[in-house]
Amino acid sequence: MAFRNFKMVGYVVYGRGSFNQLDEIISPHRKESRPMIFLVDHFFEGKPLVNRIPVRGNDKIIFVDVTYEPKTTYVDQLAQQLKEEFGTVSGVIGIGGGSTMDLAKAVSLMMNNPGSSADYQGWDLVKNPGVYKAGIPTLSGTGAEVSRTTVLTGPTKKLGMNSDFTPFDQIILDPELTANAPANQRFYTGMDCYIHCIESLEGTYLNEFSKSYGEKALQLCRDVFVHTDGWNEECDDKLMMASYAGGMSIAYSQVGVAHAVSYGLSYLLGTKHGIGNCIVMNHLEEYYPAGVKEFKYMVEKNKIEIPVGICKGLSDDDFEKMINVSMGMKPLWENALGKDWEKIMTREKLRALYDKL
C-alpha cells in the first residue's frame, strides 16, 4: 500500500507578539518592484492592527469581504485585479479567520495557474506552485493555517483546491491577535476544531499520527470550553494550538458527518462553516453520542444560541442541491461510516436530517 506523503507548512513561528516579526520574515521573499499583497479580514478596517502591517514600496492592503465563505468568482476577481495592476506580485499574506486564509492560499495559486479557480476544485488538480504565501490567523479553530486545501464555493460545488501546492510557506501564530474576537464567533470556530477532533478520532481512517494530534487538540478544546470559567489569555493560547493540532490531525485522517452535511448548507444558504457545523452537530446523537452530549453541555455553559429551523420552507429542489453537494464528499462519509457508507447514509436519510435543521 502507498502511504500519504504529506506536505506541511514550510515555517511556523508561535508566541505572543510574534506578529511583530512579519517584516523581517517576509523581507527575503520580496522581489524587486513586485509588491507584497496583504489580504486582511474587513473586520479590521480602521482598527489598530492595520497600522502594524509592514507596508513597503508599492505593497497593497486589500480588505476582503468574508461575510460569506470565499467563492471561486471572488478569488478569480482578486487574482485578475492583481495581474492587471502589477503583472505579478512577491507574495500574498492572509490576515484573518479561516475564510481570509483560504482566500490568500487560493489567490496565491491563481497568480501562477491559468483559468478559473473553479477548474481546480478537487484533489491534486493544481499544476504550478503559487507565489509566496503566509497565513496569520486572528481567530482559532478552523485549522486553515495548516491544511492543504482552500475551501471554495464554486458554480456547481463547494470543494477545496486540495493540493501539495496549497499549504502556506509560512504561518505566524500570535495568540494576541485573537484577543478581541466576538464571543459567538470565537465559540463557532472553536467548535469547528472540537468537531474536527471528534470526527477524526472516531473515524475509520484513524492512525497514530492523526490520533496524537487529535487527542491533544481535543484536550485543549475541553480546557477552554469545559473547564474554564470566563475567558482569559491562556484560553487564546490554548485554542490557537488546538486549531493547529486539529488541522494536523485531519491532514492524515478526515472529518465526518457534521462537515459533510454542513457543506450542503453552506453551498445553498451561505451558512458560515463554524456555525454550520454547530447546527448539524446538534442533531448527530446517532453518529457521535458522547461528542454531541459534550457539545450541548459546552453550548449551554458558554451561553451560546445555536440557530434552529434554517431549512424551513426550502423547496424539494433546494434539498436535492444540498444532498448532491453533501453526497459528493466521499472521503468524509467513508471516514465516518466505512466503505459501505452509501448503504447507511441514503438520500432519504440525509433528507430527513436536513429537515431537522
Contacts in CASP RR format, 6 or more apart in sequence:
PFRMAT RR
TARGET T0000
AUTHOR 0000-0000-0000
METHOD contacts of the structure
MODEL  1
MAFRNFKMVGYVVYGRGSFNQLDEIISPHRKESRPMIFLVDHFFEGKPLV
NRIPVRGNDKIIFVDVTYEPKTTYVDQLAQQLKEEFGTVSGVIGIGGGST
MDLAKAVSLMMNNPGSSADYQGWDLVKNPGVYKAGIPTLSGTGAEVSRTT
VLTGPTKKLGMNSDFTPFDQIILDPELTANAPANQRFYTGMDCYIHCIES
LEGTYLNEFSKSYGEKALQLCRDVFVHTDGWNEECDDKLMMASYAGGMSI
AYSQVGVAHAVSYGLSYLLGTKHGIGNCIVMNHLEEYYPAGVKEFKYMVE
KNKIEIPVGICKGLSDDDFEKMINVSMGMKPLWENALGKDWEKIMTREKL
RALYDKL
4 252 0 8 1.000
6 148 0 8 1.000
6 251 0 8 1.000
6 252 0 8 1.000
7 148 0 8 1.000
7 164 0 8 1.000
7 167 0 8 1.000
8 146 0 8 1.000
8 167 0 8 1.000
8 251 0 8 1.000
9 145 0 8 1.000
9 146 0 8 1.000
9 167 0 8 1.000
9 168 0 8 1.000
9 169 0 8 1.000
9 170 0 8 1.000
9 171 0 8 1.000
10 167 0 8 1.000
10 168 0 8 1.000
10 169 0 8 1.000
10 170 0 8 1.000
11 25 0 8 1.000
11 169 0 8 1.000
11 170 0 8 1.000
11 171 0 8 1.000
12 170 0 8 1.000
12 171 0 8 1.000
12 173 0 8 1.000
12 244 0 8 1.000
13 21 0 8 1.000
13 25 0 8 1.000
13 170 0 8 1.000
13 171 0 8 1.000
13 172 0 8 1.000
13 173 0 8 1.000
14 173 0 8 1.000
14 174 0 8 1.000
14 240 0 8 1.000
14 241 0 8 1.000
15 173 0 8 1.000
15 174 0 8 1.000
15 175 0 8 1.000
16 174 0 8 1.000
16 175 0 8 1.000
16 176 0 8 1.000
16 237 0 8 1.000
17 174 0 8 1.000
17 176 0 8 1.000
18 172 0 8 1.000
18 173 0 8 1.000
18 174 0 8 1.000
19 52 0 8 1.000
19 136 0 8 1.000
19 172 0 8 1.000
19 174 0 8 1.000
19 176 0 8 1.000
19 177 0 8 1.000
20 52 0 8 1.000
21 172 0 8 1.000
22 53 0 8 1.000
22 54 0 8 1.000
22 93 0 8 1.000
22 134 0 8 1.000
22 136 0 8 1.000
22 172 0 8 1.000
23 54 0 8 1.000
23 56 0 8 1.000
25 134 0 8 1.000
25 170 0 8 1.000
25 172 0 8 1.000
26 36 0 8 1.000
26 54 0 8 1.000
26 90 0 8 1.000
26 91 0 8 1.000
26 93 0 8 1.000
26 132 0 8 1.000
26 134 0 8 1.000
26 170 0 8 1.000
29 36 0 8 1.000
29 90 0 8 1.000
29 91 0 8 1.000
29 132 0 8 1.000
29 169 0 8 1.000
30 36 0 8 1.000
30 56 0 8 1.000
30 90 0 8 1.000
31 90 0 8 1.000
33 58 0 8 1.000
34 86 0 8 1.000
34 88 0 8 1.000
34 89 0 8 1.000
34 90 0 8 1.000
34 91 0 8 1.000
35 57 0 8 1.000
35 58 0 8 1.000
35 59 0 8 1.000
35 60 0 8 1.000
35 86 0 8 1.000
35 89 0 8 1.000
35 90 0 8 1.000
36 56 0 8 1.000
36 59 0 8 1.000
36 89 0 8 1.000
36 90 0 8 1.000
36 91 0 8 1.000
36 92 0 8 1.000
36 93 0 8 1.000
37 59 0 8 1.000
37 60 0 8 1.000
37 62 0 8 1.000
37 82 0 8 1.000
37 89 0 8 1.000
37 91 0 8 1.000
37 92 0 8 1.000
37 93 0 8 1.000
37 107 0 8 1.000
38 53 0 8 1.000
38 55 0 8 1.000
38 59 0 8 1.000
38 60 0 8 1.000
38 61 0 8 1.000
38 62 0 8 1.000
38 93 0 8 1.000
38 94 0 8 1.000
38 95 0 8 1.000
39 62 0 8 1.000
39 64 0 8 1.000
39 78 0 8 1.000
39 92 0 8 1.000
39 93 0 8 1.000
39 94 0 8 1.000
39 95 0 8 1.000
39 100 0 8 1.000
39 103 0 8 1.000
39 104 0 8 1.000
39 107 0 8 1.000
40 49 0 8 1.000
40 50 0 8 1.000
40 53 0 8 1.000
40 61 0 8 1.000
40 62 0 8 1.000
40 63 0 8 1.000
40 64 0 8 1.000
40 94 0 8 1.000
40 95 0 8 1.000
40 96 0 8 1.000
40 100 0 8 1.000
41 63 0 8 1.000
41 64 0 8 1.000
41 66 0 8 1.000
41 95 0 8 1.000
41 96 0 8 1.000
41 97 0 8 1.000
41 99 0 8 1.000
41 100 0 8 1.000
41 138 0 8 1.000
42 63 0 8 1.000
42 64 0 8 1.000
42 65 0 8 1.000
42 66 0 8 1.000
42 67 0 8 1.000
43 66 0 8 1.000
43 96 0 8 1.000
43 138 0 8 1.000
44 50 0 8 1.000
44 63 0 8 1.000
44 95 0 8 1.000
44 96 0 8 1.000
44 138 0 8 1.000
45 63 0 8 1.000
49 95 0 8 1.000
49 138 0 8 1.000
49 177 0 8 1.000
50 61 0 8 1.000
53 61 0 8 1.000
53 95 0 8 1.000
55 61 0 8 1.000
58 86 0 8 1.000
60 85 0 8 1.000
62 78 0 8 1.000
64 74 0 8 1.000
64 78 0 8 1.000
64 99 0 8 1.000
64 100 0 8 1.000
64 103 0 8 1.000
65 74 0 8 1.000
66 96 0 8 1.000
66 97 0 8 1.000
66 99 0 8 1.000
66 100 0 8 1.000
66 103 0 8 1.000
68 153 0 8 1.000
68 270 0 8 1.000
68 272 0 8 1.000
69 99 0 8 1.000
69 102 0 8 1.000
69 151 0 8 1.000
69 152 0 8 1.000
69 153 0 8 1.000
69 158 0 8 1.000
69 266 0 8 1.000
69 270 0 8 1.000
69 272 0 8 1.000
69 273 0 8 1.000
70 99 0 8 1.000
70 102 0 8 1.000
70 103 0 8 1.000
70 106 0 8 1.000
70 150 0 8 1.000
70 151 0 8 1.000
70 152 0 8 1.000
70 153 0 8 1.000
71 152 0 8 1.000
71 153 0 8 1.000
71 154 0 8 1.000
72 116 0 8 1.000
72 117 0 8 1.000
72 118 0 8 1.000
72 121 0 8 1.000
72 152 0 8 1.000
72 153 0 8 1.000
72 154 0 8 1.000
72 155 0 8 1.000
73 154 0 8 1.000
74 103 0 8 1.000
75 103 0 8 1.000
75 106 0 8 1.000
75 107 0 8 1.000
75 110 0 8 1.000
75 117 0 8 1.000
75 152 0 8 1.000
76 110 0 8 1.000
76 115 0 8 1.000
76 116 0 8 1.000
76 117 0 8 1.000
76 118 0 8 1.000
78 103 0 8 1.000
78 107 0 8 1.000
79 107 0 8 1.000
79 110 0 8 1.000
79 111 0 8 1.000
79 117 0 8 1.000
82 89 0 8 1.000
82 107 0 8 1.000
82 111 0 8 1.000
83 111 0 8 1.000
88 111 0 8 1.000
88 131 0 8 1.000
89 111 0 8 1.000
89 131 0 8 1.000
90 131 0 8 1.000
90 132 0 8 1.000
91 108 0 8 1.000
91 111 0 8 1.000
91 131 0 8 1.000
91 132 0 8 1.000
91 133 0 8 1.000
91 134 0 8 1.000
92 104 0 8 1.000
92 107 0 8 1.000
92 108 0 8 1.000
92 111 0 8 1.000
92 131 0 8 1.000
92 132 0 8 1.000
92 133 0 8 1.000
92 134 0 8 1.000
93 104 0 8 1.000
93 133 0 8 1.000
93 134 0 8 1.000
93 135 0 8 1.000
93 136 0 8 1.000
94 100 0 8 1.000
94 101 0 8 1.000
94 103 0 8 1.000
94 104 0 8 1.000
94 133 0 8 1.000
94 134 0 8 1.000
94 135 0 8 1.000
94 136 0 8 1.000
95 135 0 8 1.000
95 136 0 8 1.000
95 138 0 8 1.000
96 136 0 8 1.000
96 137 0 8 1.000
96 138 0 8 1.000
96 139 0 8 1.000
97 137 0 8 1.000
97 138 0 8 1.000
97 139 0 8 1.000
97 142 0 8 1.000
97 144 0 8 1.000
97 189 0 8 1.000
98 137 0 8 1.000
98 139 0 8 1.000
98 142 0 8 1.000
98 143 0 8 1.000
98 144 0 8 1.000
98 145 0 8 1.000
98 189 0 8 1.000
98 273 0 8 1.000
99 272 0 8 1.000
99 273 0 8 1.000
100 138 0 8 1.000
101 135 0 8 1.000
101 136 0 8 1.000
101 137 0 8 1.000
101 142 0 8 1.000
101 144 0 8 1.000
101 145 0 8 1.000
101 168 0 8 1.000
102 144 0 8 1.000
102 150 0 8 1.000
102 151 0 8 1.000
102 152 0 8 1.000
103 150 0 8 1.000
104 133 0 8 1.000
104 134 0 8 1.000
104 135 0 8 1.000
104 168 0 8 1.000
105 133 0 8 1.000
105 144 0 8 1.000
105 150 0 8 1.000
105 161 0 8 1.000
105 166 0 8 1.000
105 167 0 8 1.000
105 168 0 8 1.000
106 117 0 8 1.000
106 150 0 8 1.000
106 152 0 8 1.000
106 161 0 8 1.000
108 130 0 8 1.000
108 131 0 8 1.000
108 132 0 8 1.000
108 133 0 8 1.000
109 117 0 8 1.000
109 120 0 8 1.000
109 126 0 8 1.000
109 128 0 8 1.000
109 130 0 8 1.000
109 150 0 8 1.000
109 161 0 8 1.000
109 163 0 8 1.000
109 165 0 8 1.000
109 166 0 8 1.000
110 117 0 8 1.000
111 130 0 8 1.000
111 131 0 8 1.000
112 128 0 8 1.000
112 129 0 8 1.000
112 130 0 8 1.000
112 131 0 8 1.000
113 120 0 8 1.000
113 126 0 8 1.000
113 127 0 8 1.000
113 128 0 8 1.000
113 130 0 8 1.000
117 152 0 8 1.000
117 161 0 8 1.000
118 152 0 8 1.000
118 154 0 8 1.000
118 155 0 8 1.000
118 156 0 8 1.000
119 125 0 8 1.000
120 126 0 8 1.000
120 161 0 8 1.000
120 163 0 8 1.000
121 152 0 8 1.000
121 154 0 8 1.000
121 157 0 8 1.000
121 159 0 8 1.000
121 160 0 8 1.000
121 161 0 8 1.000
122 159 0 8 1.000
122 160 0 8 1.000
122 161 0 8 1.000
122 162 0 8 1.000
123 162 0 8 1.000
123 163 0 8 1.000
124 162 0 8 1.000
124 163 0 8 1.000
124 164 0 8 1.000
125 161 0 8 1.000
125 163 0 8 1.000
126 161 0 8 1.000
126 163 0 8 1.000
126 165 0 8 1.000
126 166 0 8 1.000
128 165 0 8 1.000
129 165 0 8 1.000
130 165 0 8 1.000
132 169 0 8 1.000
132 170 0 8 1.000
133 168 0 8 1.000
133 169 0 8 1.000
133 170 0 8 1.000
134 168 0 8 1.000
134 169 0 8 1.000
134 170 0 8 1.000
134 171 0 8 1.000
134 172 0 8 1.000
135 145 0 8 1.000
135 168 0 8 1.000
135 170 0 8 1.000
135 171 0 8 1.000
135 172 0 8 1.000
136 171 0 8 1.000
136 172 0 8 1.000
136 174 0 8 1.000
136 177 0 8 1.000
137 143 0 8 1.000
137 144 0 8 1.000
137 145 0 8 1.000
137 171 0 8 1.000
137 173 0 8 1.000
137 177 0 8 1.000
137 178 0 8 1.000
137 240 0 8 1.000
137 243 0 8 1.000
138 177 0 8 1.000
138 178 0 8 1.000
138 181 0 8 1.000
139 178 0 8 1.000
139 181 0 8 1.000
139 185 0 8 1.000
139 186 0 8 1.000
139 189 0 8 1.000
140 175 0 8 1.000
140 178 0 8 1.000
140 186 0 8 1.000
140 189 0 8 1.000
140 190 0 8 1.000
140 193 0 8 1.000
140 236 0 8 1.000
140 239 0 8 1.000
140 240 0 8 1.000
140 242 0 8 1.000
140 243 0 8 1.000
141 189 0 8 1.000
141 190 0 8 1.000
141 192 0 8 1.000
141 193 0 8 1.000
141 239 0 8 1.000
141 242 0 8 1.000
141 243 0 8 1.000
141 246 0 8 1.000
142 189 0 8 1.000
142 192 0 8 1.000
142 193 0 8 1.000
142 243 0 8 1.000
142 273 0 8 1.000
142 274 0 8 1.000
143 192 0 8 1.000
143 193 0 8 1.000
143 196 0 8 1.000
143 243 0 8 1.000
143 244 0 8 1.000
143 246 0 8 1.000
143 247 0 8 1.000
144 150 0 8 1.000
144 151 0 8 1.000
145 168 0 8 1.000
145 171 0 8 1.000
145 173 0 8 1.000
145 243 0 8 1.000
145 244 0 8 1.000
146 167 0 8 1.000
146 168 0 8 1.000
146 171 0 8 1.000
146 244 0 8 1.000
146 247 0 8 1.000
146 248 0 8 1.000
146 251 0 8 1.000
147 166 0 8 1.000
147 167 0 8 1.000
147 247 0 8 1.000
147 250 0 8 1.000
147 251 0 8 1.000
148 162 0 8 1.000
148 163 0 8 1.000
148 164 0 8 1.000
148 166 0 8 1.000
148 167 0 8 1.000
148 251 0 8 1.000
149 160 0 8 1.000
149 161 0 8 1.000
149 162 0 8 1.000
149 166 0 8 1.000
150 160 0 8 1.000
150 161 0 8 1.000
150 166 0 8 1.000
151 158 0 8 1.000
151 159 0 8 1.000
151 160 0 8 1.000
151 273 0 8 1.000
152 158 0 8 1.000
152 159 0 8 1.000
152 160 0 8 1.000
152 161 0 8 1.000
153 266 0 8 1.000
153 267 0 8 1.000
153 270 0 8 1.000
157 267 0 8 1.000
157 325 0 8 1.000
157 328 0 8 1.000
158 263 0 8 1.000
158 264 0 8 1.000
158 266 0 8 1.000
158 267 0 8 1.000
158 325 0 8 1.000
173 240 0 8 1.000
173 241 0 8 1.000
173 244 0 8 1.000
175 233 0 8 1.000
175 236 0 8 1.000
175 237 0 8 1.000
175 239 0 8 1.000
175 240 0 8 1.000
176 236 0 8 1.000
178 186 0 8 1.000
178 236 0 8 1.000
178 239 0 8 1.000
178 240 0 8 1.000
179 233 0 8 1.000
179 236 0 8 1.000
183 231 0 8 1.000
183 302 0 8 1.000
183 304 0 8 1.000
184 304 0 8 1.000
184 305 0 8 1.000
186 231 0 8 1.000
186 239 0 8 1.000
187 225 0 8 1.000
187 302 0 8 1.000
187 304 0 8 1.000
188 272 0 8 1.000
188 274 0 8 1.000
188 275 0 8 1.000
188 276 0 8 1.000
188 277 0 8 1.000
188 278 0 8 1.000
189 243 0 8 1.000
189 274 0 8 1.000
190 221 0 8 1.000
190 224 0 8 1.000
190 225 0 8 1.000
190 239 0 8 1.000
190 242 0 8 1.000
190 243 0 8 1.000
190 274 0 8 1.000
191 225 0 8 1.000
191 274 0 8 1.000
191 277 0 8 1.000
191 278 0 8 1.000
191 281 0 8 1.000
191 295 0 8 1.000
191 298 0 8 1.000
192 273 0 8 1.000
192 274 0 8 1.000
192 277 0 8 1.000
193 217 0 8 1.000
193 221 0 8 1.000
193 239 0 8 1.000
193 242 0 8 1.000
193 243 0 8 1.000
193 246 0 8 1.000
193 247 0 8 1.000
194 218 0 8 1.000
194 221 0 8 1.000
194 225 0 8 1.000
194 295 0 8 1.000
194 298 0 8 1.000
195 255 0 8 1.000
195 258 0 8 1.000
195 259 0 8 1.000
195 277 0 8 1.000
195 278 0 8 1.000
195 281 0 8 1.000
195 295 0 8 1.000
196 214 0 8 1.000
196 217 0 8 1.000
196 246 0 8 1.000
196 247 0 8 1.000
196 249 0 8 1.000
196 250 0 8 1.000
196 255 0 8 1.000
196 259 0 8 1.000
197 214 0 8 1.000
197 215 0 8 1.000
197 217 0 8 1.000
197 218 0 8 1.000
197 221 0 8 1.000
197 246 0 8 1.000
197 249 0 8 1.000
198 218 0 8 1.000
198 288 0 8 1.000
198 291 0 8 1.000
198 295 0 8 1.000
199 250 0 8 1.000
199 254 0 8 1.000
199 255 0 8 1.000
199 256 0 8 1.000
199 257 0 8 1.000
199 258 0 8 1.000
199 259 0 8 1.000
199 288 0 8 1.000
199 332 0 8 1.000
199 335 0 8 1.000
199 336 0 8 1.000
200 206 0 8 1.000
200 210 0 8 1.000
200 214 0 8 1.000
200 246 0 8 1.000
200 249 0 8 1.000
200 250 0 8 1.000
200 253 0 8 1.000
200 254 0 8 1.000
200 255 0 8 1.000
200 335 0 8 1.000
201 211 0 8 1.000
201 214 0 8 1.000
201 215 0 8 1.000
201 218 0 8 1.000
201 249 0 8 1.000
202 288 0 8 1.000
202 336 0 8 1.000
203 253 0 8 1.000
203 254 0 8 1.000
203 256 0 8 1.000
203 335 0 8 1.000
203 336 0 8 1.000
204 334 0 8 1.000
204 335 0 8 1.000
204 336 0 8 1.000
204 337 0 8 1.000
204 338 0 8 1.000
204 339 0 8 1.000
205 253 0 8 1.000
205 254 0 8 1.000
205 334 0 8 1.000
205 335 0 8 1.000
206 253 0 8 1.000
207 252 0 8 1.000
207 253 0 8 1.000
209 252 0 8 1.000
210 248 0 8 1.000
210 249 0 8 1.000
210 250 0 8 1.000
210 251 0 8 1.000
210 252 0 8 1.000
210 253 0 8 1.000
211 249 0 8 1.000
212 249 0 8 1.000
213 245 0 8 1.000
213 246 0 8 1.000
213 247 0 8 1.000
213 248 0 8 1.000
213 249 0 8 1.000
214 245 0 8 1.000
214 246 0 8 1.000
214 248 0 8 1.000
214 249 0 8 1.000
216 242 0 8 1.000
216 245 0 8 1.000
217 241 0 8 1.000
217 242 0 8 1.000
217 243 0 8 1.000
217 245 0 8 1.000
217 246 0 8 1.000
217 247 0 8 1.000
217 249 0 8 1.000
218 242 0 8 1.000
220 238 0 8 1.000
220 239 0 8 1.000
220 241 0 8 1.000
220 242 0 8 1.000
220 245 0 8 1.000
221 239 0 8 1.000
221 242 0 8 1.000
222 294 0 8 1.000
223 235 0 8 1.000
223 238 0 8 1.000
224 235 0 8 1.000
224 238 0 8 1.000
224 239 0 8 1.000
224 242 0 8 1.000
225 298 0 8 1.000
225 301 0 8 1.000
225 302 0 8 1.000
226 294 0 8 1.000
226 297 0 8 1.000
226 298 0 8 1.000
226 301 0 8 1.000
228 234 0 8 1.000
228 235 0 8 1.000
253 335 0 8 1.000
254 331 0 8 1.000
254 332 0 8 1.000
254 334 0 8 1.000
254 335 0 8 1.000
255 332 0 8 1.000
255 335 0 8 1.000
256 332 0 8 1.000
256 333 0 8 1.000
256 335 0 8 1.000
256 336 0 8 1.000
257 280 0 8 1.000
257 284 0 8 1.000
257 287 0 8 1.000
257 288 0 8 1.000
257 332 0 8 1.000
257 333 0 8 1.000
257 336 0 8 1.000
257 337 0 8 1.000
257 345 0 8 1.000
258 277 0 8 1.000
258 280 0 8 1.000
258 281 0 8 1.000
258 284 0 8 1.000
258 288 0 8 1.000
259 277 0 8 1.000
259 329 0 8 1.000
259 332 0 8 1.000
260 326 0 8 1.000
260 329 0 8 1.000
260 332 0 8 1.000
260 333 0 8 1.000
260 336 0 8 1.000
261 280 0 8 1.000
261 326 0 8 1.000
261 350 0 8 1.000
261 353 0 8 1.000
261 354 0 8 1.000
261 357 0 8 1.000
262 271 0 8 1.000
262 273 0 8 1.000
262 274 0 8 1.000
262 276 0 8 1.000
262 277 0 8 1.000
262 279 0 8 1.000
262 280 0 8 1.000
263 325 0 8 1.000
263 326 0 8 1.000
263 329 0 8 1.000
264 321 0 8 1.000
264 322 0 8 1.000
264 323 0 8 1.000
264 325 0 8 1.000
264 326 0 8 1.000
265 271 0 8 1.000
265 276 0 8 1.000
265 279 0 8 1.000
265 280 0 8 1.000
265 310 0 8 1.000
265 311 0 8 1.000
265 322 0 8 1.000
265 357 0 8 1.000
266 272 0 8 1.000
266 273 0 8 1.000
266 276 0 8 1.000
267 321 0 8 1.000
267 322 0 8 1.000
267 325 0 8 1.000
268 314 0 8 1.000
268 318 0 8 1.000
268 321 0 8 1.000
268 322 0 8 1.000
268 325 0 8 1.000
269 310 0 8 1.000
271 279 0 8 1.000
271 310 0 8 1.000
275 306 0 8 1.000
275 307 0 8 1.000
278 295 0 8 1.000
278 299 0 8 1.000
278 304 0 8 1.000
278 306 0 8 1.000
279 306 0 8 1.000
279 307 0 8 1.000
279 308 0 8 1.000
279 310 0 8 1.000
279 357 0 8 1.000
280 353 0 8 1.000
280 357 0 8 1.000
281 288 0 8 1.000
281 292 0 8 1.000
281 295 0 8 1.000
282 292 0 8 1.000
282 295 0 8 1.000
282 296 0 8 1.000
282 299 0 8 1.000
282 306 0 8 1.000
282 308 0 8 1.000
283 353 0 8 1.000
283 356 0 8 1.000
283 357 0 8 1.000
284 292 0 8 1.000
285 292 0 8 1.000
285 293 0 8 1.000
287 336 0 8 1.000
287 337 0 8 1.000
299 306 0 8 1.000
308 357 0 8 1.000
309 357 0 8 1.000
310 357 0 8 1.000
311 319 0 8 1.000
311 354 0 8 1.000
311 355 0 8 1.000
311 356 0 8 1.000
311 357 0 8 1.000
319 351 0 8 1.000
319 354 0 8 1.000
319 355 0 8 1.000
322 354 0 8 1.000
323 347 0 8 1.000
323 350 0 8 1.000
323 351 0 8 1.000
323 354 0 8 1.000
326 350 0 8 1.000
327 333 0 8 1.000
327 347 0 8 1.000
327 350 0 8 1.000
333 341 0 8 1.000
333 342 0 8 1.000
333 345 0 8 1.000
334 341 0 8 1.000
337 344 0 8 1.000
337 345 0 8 1.000
END
